Structures are given as C-alpha cells and as structure tokens.
Amino acid sequence: MGITVARSVPEPPRHVAIIMDGNGRWALNHALPRAEGHRRGAEAVRQTVRTCAEVGISYLTLFAFSSENWKRPKDEVQTLMGLLRFYLESEIEELVKNGVRLRVIGDREGLDREIQTLICNAEKRTIGNTHLNLTVALNYGGRREILLAVRAMIRDAVTGELDPECVSEEKFEECLETYGLPDPDLLIRTSGECRISNFLLWQCAYSEFVFLQTLWPDFSKADLLTAIEEFHQRERRYGGTKG
C-alpha cells in the first residue's frame, strides 16, 4: 500500500499590489466604448478582492486613478469618477460583511466633495475589519507622496521637532501615506506594459514584479494564481547571497 505524502502549499504573498491596466484596449478589441471597458474593469476589481480574501492575501493595493490620469478626455474621467461613486455606494455592505477594511491614499482634495464624503464613510464603516486590508490609490502619484514626506520632515526639522541626524528609513516611512502597511511583496501589472508608472516608488524597492499580457477586464483568479506561482519561483535575497 502506497503512502501519500502531503505537499506543503506555499503561503501566498502577504501584500499584493496591482496596476490595473488595459480597460481601453479591451474595449477597442471588442469594438465597444471605452466606458464599457472601465465598467468591466470595475467588475474585475470586485472579483479580485473576493479572490484575494479567499486565497489568504492580507493586503491588496490597487492603482485606480493616477494624478496623471486627469489628462485623459473629460468624458472618460467622468465615467471613471461615476464608477468610483457607484463602487463606494454599492460595495460597502459586501466589504463590511466580508471583513474587508478599505483605505484610500492619494490627493483627496482633487476629488469631488461627494466622493470625498463617500470615501470617509467607507473607511469609517470598515475600520475594524481585519480579514483583508484593501488600499485604493486615487489621484495618486509616487513622486508627489515622496515630496510631501520630505516637506513634512523639513518642517519638523525647522521647528526643532526632528534632529536631521536622526532621519532614518523608518522615520521617513512614517511620513508616507502607506504608513502602517507592509511593503508589497508582489507587484502585478496587466496589459503587457512593463513599467510601474509612478506607483509606490519607495515601497516597491524590493517587490517582485510580474507583468501579464492579460487586459484588466479579463483578469481572473487563474491570472492571480499564475502571478503568485511565479512569485514563489523567485529567490528573494534583498541584496544578500543565497544560503
């Protein structure tokens, strides 16, 4: 009689960050308006949040709207903002029910007042949830985040609250919008583009990057698992040597 040896399943990465790219190309490929691509992309967000919670990922950060995206056509920006309103209004109950904590980073002052209110309400309602920490980057730029952190430290140094000689990476991270979150272990970008587009520049210093050809509206559980499998094949040495 043979003996079955149980295989150990690798732990999923603790923190996954995703640059959701390809909504417009998906719409073009299907001869549909770009707005439809964004609507399908919003559905992919919903499914991805569920999948991450299911496979045991603790932190998920999504790049939803960059500070450079305002350059897009006005009607496309309006569509994106409308979808954001809809998501914040329609998904909050599911986030609460499934133990998902929502956090938003980026320049909120540049967003519509109604959206700012919806964000605050969603964050307050989910603040006690611990099953999955969902961070959404809205009107976000990594360079701006770093610049604001530098300004904050300079102000503290000028007032005498901070000794410049005591500045460290840990002190600097306290001034970042992501303070309290672990750095991403895995960064995924869809649509075949191989760049990070001003996203989490400081935080991704040692992240593993996986670039998928899949367009965001088609992103599935299988795509996420493929990226995680590739992540587990990487050797993370953080500047050291093997062994």
N, C-alpha and C positions, 0 to 999 in steps of 0.2 A: 504494500500500500504506500503510495507516494505521500510525501509530506509537503504541504503547501506553505510556502514562506510568504508572509505578508510583506508587501513592499511599502516602504515609508513614502508618504506623499509629501513633497517639499512644501514648506509653508509659503503662502502667497506673499508677494512683497507687501510691506506694511503700508506704504504710501505710493499710490499711482497718480501721476499727473497726465492729462491728455490735452493735446492741442487738436481741437475738433475742426478738421479742415475738409472741404470738398462739397459743401452743400450746393454751391453754384454750379460746379461741374456735373454733379449728379443730376441737377435739373436740366442742364443743357443736354446731357446724354439721353435723357428721357423726353426731350422736346417739351419741357414744362417750364413755367415761370420760375425765376429764382426764389420767389416767395414760397413756392411749394417745396423746394429743396430745403429751405430753413424749417418749414413745418415738419418735414420728415426727419430733419436733424434733431428737432425737439423731442420727437418720439424716441430717437436713438439715445438721447440723454436719459429719458425715463427708464429705458431698458438697461442701460449701463449702470445706473445707480442700483437697480434691483440686483443685477448680476454681481456687482462688487460686494454688496452686502451678503449675497448668497455664498460666494467663494471665500469670504473671510478677510477681505481687504479692509483695513481700519480707516484709511484716509484716502479720499478721492478729491483731486483738484482739477477743475475743468476751466479751460480758457474759452470763455463765452463771447467776449467782446473786447477787443484791444483799444487802446487810446488812439491807434491809427485808423481804426475802422470807420471813424466819422468821415473819412474821405470818400466812402462809398456813396452811390446815388442815394438821394434823400428818401425815396420811396422804399429802398431796401433797408435803410436804417430804421425807418418807421415800422416796417414789418418785423424786424428783429426785436424792437422795443415792445411791440404788441405781443409777440410770442413770450417775451420775458414777463410781461404783466400776467398773461394767461397762465404761465407756469407757476408764478408765485401765488396766484389765486387758487388754481385748480389742484396743485400737487401738495400743498401744505398739509392736508389731512393725511395723505399717504406717508409723507415724511414723518409726521408725528407718530402714526400707527406703527411704522417700521423702525422706529428708534434712530432716525437719521437726523443729525444736527447740521443745520445749514449755516454757513458763514460766507460773507461776501467781502472780497478785497477789491481795491481799485478806487478811483476818484468818484465818489458818490455825488459830489456837488455838481458834476457834469450831467447827471441823470435827471429825468423828470421827477418833480416832487412826489407825484403819486407812486412812482417806482421806488423812491427812497423810503416812503412810508411802508410799502409792501415788504421791502427788504427788512426793515426794522421789526415789523410784526412777525415775519417768518423766523428771524433769528431769535426773537424773544420766546416764541412758542416752542422752538426746538432746542433751546439752550441746555436742557437737561438730558438730551438723548445721547447715547454712548455707543450704539451698535455700529454706526458708520458716520464719520466726520466728512461732510461734503462741503468743499470750498469752491465757490464760483468766482472767477476773476472777471469783473465787469469794468469797462473803461479803465483797463489796467495796462501798465507798461512797466517792465522790469527796471529800465533805466530811471524812470521817474521815482519808483519805490526806493532805489538806492540813493538817489539825490535827496529825497526827503529825509531819509535816515541820516545822511551826512549833515544836512542842515540842522536837524534836531540835536545831534551831538555837538555841533559847533555852538549852538545857543547855550547848551548846558555848560560848555567849556568857558564861554564868555561870562556867564553868571557865576562861575566858580563851583557849579554843582558836579562838574566832571573834570577830573585830572587827565589831561591828554595822554600822560604816560600810562594811564590805566586803561586806555582803549584796547579792547580785545575783540576777537571774532564774536565771542559770546555777548559782549556789551553791544556790539553793532547789531546783532540779530534781534536784540530787544527792541530796536527801533524800526524793524521791518514789519510790514502788515501781516506777515505769516508767523509772527512770534507765537510760540506755543505749539506750532506744528512741526513734526519731524521733516527733514528734507526728503524730497521724493526719491524713492529707490529706483523707480522706473518711470521714464517719460515716453509716452506714445504720441506719435503724430500720424494722422491718417492722410490719405490722398497722394502719397508718394513724395511729398515735399520733404527735404532733408535739412531743415533749419528750425530754430526754436523761436524765432520771431519776437524777441524781446519779452519772453515769458520766463519768470522765475530765474533770472540770470544768476543771482547769488546762490539760490537754493539748489540749483541743479549742477553744482560744481562736480559732484561725484555720482550723479544719477546715470543709470544705464539708459541709452536711447534706443528705441525701436521704431523704425519708420515703416508704415504699412501702406500698400497700394490701395487698400480699401477706402472708398469715399465715405465720409462720416455717416450719411443717412443709411448706409449698408452695414455699419459697424455692428457686430453681433457678439454673442457670448463666445463663439468659436474664435473670433478675432482677438478678443481679450485673452483667452486661454493660450492662443498662439504666441502672443506677446509675452505672457508670463513664462511660457516654456522657454522662449529664447532668453529671457532674463535669467532663468536658472542655469542656462548653459554658459553664462558669463562668469569670469573669475574676477571678483571684486577685491582689489589689493589696496586701494586707497593710497597709492604711491609706494607701497611696500613691495616685498617679493613673496613668491609662493613658498608655502611651508613654514 
